[in-house]
């Protein structure tokens, strides 16, 4: 027993134990492995029409030729798996006020550290070839993924022209890899 105590008090052993503890803590912080067993389900309603436009006194608002009332789906697609099994659908929706929303419906993917929703101009590729392509071109981060399961809305910034983008990726910013992505096909 005295020999074990003597070995455990040597500076090299104490230093190695300290490095192991710090390294283990850093690894836990970086990889967040507990998220593999934690699901976050978010169910948001389909986006409603934007604020009603006001007409000048005595005038009536009427839609222009060919226009529809209510949100319009401009494009959509099915999510495919990349780094992690991912499924669900993506819709690019224009609201009555002219703003745009990316809607994820029936999303089911793994939870992970620093997941984002990206609108990109990259083509969606199957398998490993598609894991890392989305940060090669132009992309807009629409924010943190609200939950790894469910249906969610992500508002496009006003200055973003959705016609310049062709896909949506569930992107892990910490490891620069796509969990899953969908090609946006015009509706």
N, C-alpha and C positions, 0 to 999 in steps of 0.2 A: 504494500500500500504506500509506503514511504517513497519507493522508487517511482510509482505512478505520479505522485504529487510532485516529485522532483522534475520529471519529464514535462509535466503540464505547466511548470513555472519557468521553463527555459524561454528566453526572449524570442527565439525563432518560432517555437510552438505558439506562444501568445500572439505573435505577429501574424502567423498563418491563420489562427482562429479569428483574429480581428478582420483580416482581409476576407475570410469566408463569410462572416456575418454581414459586412458592408456589401460585398458582392451579391450575396443572397437577397439582401434588402433592395439593392438597385435592380436586380433581375425581377423581383416581384413588382416593383414600381413600373418598370419598363414594359413588361409583358402582360401584367394584370391577368394572370391565369384564372382567377376566380370568375371572370366574366364569361368563361366558357360554360359555366353552370348557372348563370343568371340571365334570364330573359326579361326584357322590358317591352311590354305591349302598349302601343299607343294607337287609339282609334279616334281620329278626327273626322268630323263631318266633311262631306264634299264642299268645296268652297262656294259660298253664296255669291250672288251678284254684288258688285261694288256699290258704293253710295250712289243713290239716285241723282241723276243730273237735274238741275233746275232749269226750267224754261223761263224766258222773260214773261213778265206779267201779261196775262191774256193769251199767251201763245201755248200751243200744245206740242209736246215732244212726240215725234213719230219716228220709228226706225227707218233708216235709209233703205234703198232697194237691195234686196237679197240679204239684209241683216237679220239676225235672229236675236230673240231676247233670251237672256240667261247665259251661263257659262258655256263656252264652246271648246270642245276638245280639238286641238290643232294637230296633234301627233301622239303616238303611243307605241308601246312595245312591251315584250315579255323579258323579264330579267333572266339572265343565264348565270350559271355559277362560274366563279373564277377561283380565288384562293379558298373560299368556303362555300358550302352548298347554299345557294340563294335562289329564291323564287318569288313570283309576284308580278304585277304589271306596273308600268309607268305611263302617266299621261301628262302632256303639256296642255294646259288649259288657259284660255283667255277669258277673263271676267268682263262683265259689262262696262266697267270703268276703264278698260284697256290694259289693266295690269295682267301679269301672267303668273301662273303657279305650276310647279311640278308636283304632281300627286303620285304617291306610291300607294298601291292598293294590294292588300293581301301579302304584304312583305313578310318573308320568312328567311332570315339569315342568322349567322352566328353573331353573338355580341363580341365586341373587341375594343381595344383601346383606340381612342381618337378617330372614330368613324365619322365620315362626312358624306354629304350628298353633293356630287359634282355634276354640273352640266358641261359637256365637253364637245369638241369637234373631232374626236378620235373615233375611228371605226371600231366596232365591237368585234373582237376575235374570240373564237372558242378556245378553251383550254389554257395552258400555261402561256401561250403566245399573247393572250389578252390581259394578263395579270398587271403589266406595268406600262401600258401604252397611253393611259389617260393623262399623264402629266407631261407628255412629249409635245403637245400642241397647246391650244387655247382651252382654258377651262375656267369656270366660275364656281367657287364654293358657295353653296346655298345654305350652309350651316351644318352644325352637328346633327348626326342621325338621332332623331328623337327617341326611337326605340327600334330594336331589331325585329320586332313583329308588329303587324297591324297595318293601318292605313293612315297616311300622314300627308300634310301639305307643306310645300316650301316655296316661299314667295321669291320671284326673281327681282333683283334690284332694278329700279326704273331705267337705268342707262343700258341694260343688257338687251340686245336684240336676239330673241330666241331663234330667229331664222339662221343665225350664224353657228348654231350648235346642232349636233346630230345624235348625241347619245347622253345617257345618264349613268353614272357609276356610283356604287356604294364604295367609297374610297377610305382605306386605312392610312391616314396621314402619317402616323408614327412609323409604319414600315413601308410606305410608298407602294402599296399593292391594292388592287381591286378585289373586293369580296365578291362582287357580281355587277353586271351591267346590262343595259338595254339599249338597243338601237331604236331611235325615234323615227317611225314611219309616218308620213303625213296621213291624216285621217281623211 
